[in-house]
Amino acid sequence: MTKQTKITVEATVNAPVEKVWQAWNDPADIVQWNTPDPSWHTPHSENDLRLNGKFKHRMEAKDGSFGFDFEGTYDKVDLHKEIAYTMPDGRTATTLFSDEDGKTRLITTFDPETQNDPEFQKQGWQSILNNFVKYVESNN
């Protein structure tokens, strides 16, 4: 089996890094933005943001046709700068936070899974990231 190339998605949020970090990591916020499109939602989120802490976000189609737990264990938590984690299947992801004159640049790089086309996965993760940007900016 050949290892697939990592996928990167990115966005800039018109908000300070402290606010972006909070919204990215607080379960009360996560359930508001963690969806690729309006037909999905995240009814439950748990997040123990520390080295070796775990997170689990329940993602479901609103019509009840499909759902899954998106979960992992933190490998690195560097306040306002970087979060890295490993998913149960061994794939990894890293999100970098950088302050750019009061705005926050987010860059997430992740290992794709093997069931879905990498471009489909990139679009899904980018859609969630875009939804995050809209959520934070509408509450800024």
C-alpha positions as CSV (number, residue, x, y, z in Angstrom):
1,M,0.0,0.0,0.0
2,T,1.4,3.4,-0.9
3,K,0.9,6.2,1.5
4,Q,-1.2,9.0,0.1
5,T,0.0,12.6,0.0
6,K,-1.2,14.8,2.9
7,I,-4.0,17.2,2.1
8,T,-3.9,20.9,3.1
9,V,-6.8,23.3,3.6
10,E,-6.4,26.9,4.8
11,A,-8.4,30.1,5.5
12,T,-8.0,33.5,7.1
13,V,-10.4,34.5,9.9
14,N,-11.0,38.2,10.5
15,A,-10.6,37.8,14.3
16,P,-7.8,37.7,16.8
17,V,-6.0,34.4,17.3
18,E,-7.3,34.1,20.9
19,K,-10.9,34.2,19.8
20,V,-10.2,31.8,16.9
21,W,-8.5,29.3,19.2
22,Q,-11.4,29.5,21.7
23,A,-14.0,28.8,19.0
24,W,-11.9,26.0,17.5
25,N,-11.7,24.2,20.8
26,D,-14.8,24.9,22.9
27,P,-17.4,22.1,22.5
28,A,-20.2,24.7,22.8
29,D,-18.7,26.5,19.7
30,I,-17.7,23.3,17.9
31,V,-21.3,22.1,17.7
32,Q,-22.2,25.4,16.0
33,W,-19.7,25.3,13.1
34,N,-18.5,21.7,12.6
35,T,-20.4,20.7,9.5
36,P,-19.6,20.6,5.8
37,D,-23.0,21.8,4.7
38,P,-26.5,22.6,6.1
39,S,-27.7,19.0,5.8
40,W,-25.3,17.9,8.5
41,H,-24.8,18.8,12.1
42,T,-22.6,18.0,15.2
43,P,-25.1,17.2,18.0
44,H,-22.4,16.5,20.5
45,S,-18.7,17.4,21.1
46,E,-16.2,16.5,23.8
47,N,-12.7,18.0,23.9
48,D,-9.9,17.5,26.5
49,L,-7.4,19.9,24.9
50,R,-4.0,18.8,26.4
51,L,-1.2,16.5,25.4
52,N,-2.6,12.9,25.2
53,G,-6.1,14.4,25.8
54,K,-8.9,13.1,23.6
55,F,-11.7,14.7,21.5
56,K,-14.8,13.3,20.0
57,H,-17.3,15.1,17.7
58,R,-20.4,13.3,16.7
59,M,-21.3,14.2,13.1
60,E,-24.6,13.2,11.6
61,A,-26.8,13.8,8.6
62,K,-29.8,15.8,9.8
63,D,-32.1,13.2,8.1
64,G,-30.6,10.5,10.3
65,S,-29.3,8.5,7.2
66,F,-25.6,8.5,8.3
67,G,-23.4,9.5,11.2
68,F,-19.9,9.0,12.6
69,D,-17.6,10.0,15.5
70,F,-14.7,12.1,14.4
71,E,-12.1,11.6,17.2
72,G,-8.5,11.6,18.1
73,T,-5.8,12.0,20.7
74,Y,-3.7,15.1,20.9
75,D,0.0,14.8,20.1
76,K,0.8,18.5,20.5
77,V,-1.0,21.5,21.9
78,D,0.9,24.8,21.7
79,L,-1.4,27.6,22.9
80,H,-2.5,29.9,20.0
81,K,0.0,28.2,17.6
82,E,-0.5,24.5,16.9
83,I,-2.7,21.5,17.5
84,A,-1.7,18.0,16.3
85,Y,-3.5,14.8,16.8
86,T,-3.7,11.2,15.7
87,M,-7.0,9.5,14.7
88,P,-7.9,5.9,15.8
89,D,-6.8,4.5,12.4
90,G,-3.4,6.1,12.7
91,R,-3.9,9.1,10.4
92,T,-2.6,12.4,11.7
93,A,-3.6,16.0,11.3
94,T,-2.1,19.3,12.3
95,T,-3.6,22.8,12.5
96,L,-1.4,25.9,12.6
97,F,-2.7,29.2,13.9
98,S,-0.8,32.4,13.0
99,D,-1.6,36.0,13.9
100,E,-1.5,38.3,10.8
101,D,-2.2,41.8,11.9
102,G,-5.2,41.0,14.0
103,K,-6.5,38.3,11.6
104,T,-5.8,34.6,12.1
105,R,-4.4,32.3,9.4
106,L,-5.4,28.7,9.8
107,I,-3.6,25.9,7.9
108,T,-4.7,22.3,8.5
109,T,-2.8,19.4,7.0
110,F,-4.1,15.8,7.3
111,D,-3.6,12.3,6.1
112,P,-6.5,11.3,3.8
113,E,-8.5,8.1,4.5
114,T,-8.6,5.5,1.8
115,Q,-12.4,5.1,1.2
116,N,-13.1,8.5,-0.4
117,D,-11.4,10.4,-3.2
118,P,-8.7,12.8,-1.8
119,E,-10.3,15.7,-3.7
120,F,-13.7,15.0,-2.1
121,Q,-12.0,14.9,1.3
122,K,-10.2,18.2,0.7
123,Q,-13.5,19.8,-0.3
124,G,-15.2,18.4,2.8
125,W,-12.5,19.7,5.2
126,Q,-12.4,23.0,3.4
127,S,-16.2,23.4,3.6
128,I,-16.0,22.8,7.4
129,L,-13.2,25.3,7.6
130,N,-15.2,27.9,5.6
131,N,-18.1,27.3,7.9
132,F,-15.9,27.9,10.9
133,V,-14.7,31.2,9.4
134,K,-18.4,32.3,8.9
135,Y,-19.3,31.3,12.4
136,V,-16.4,33.2,14.1
137,E,-16.8,36.3,12.0
138,S,-20.5,36.5,12.6
139,N,-19.8,36.3,16.4
140,N,-16.8,38.7,16.3
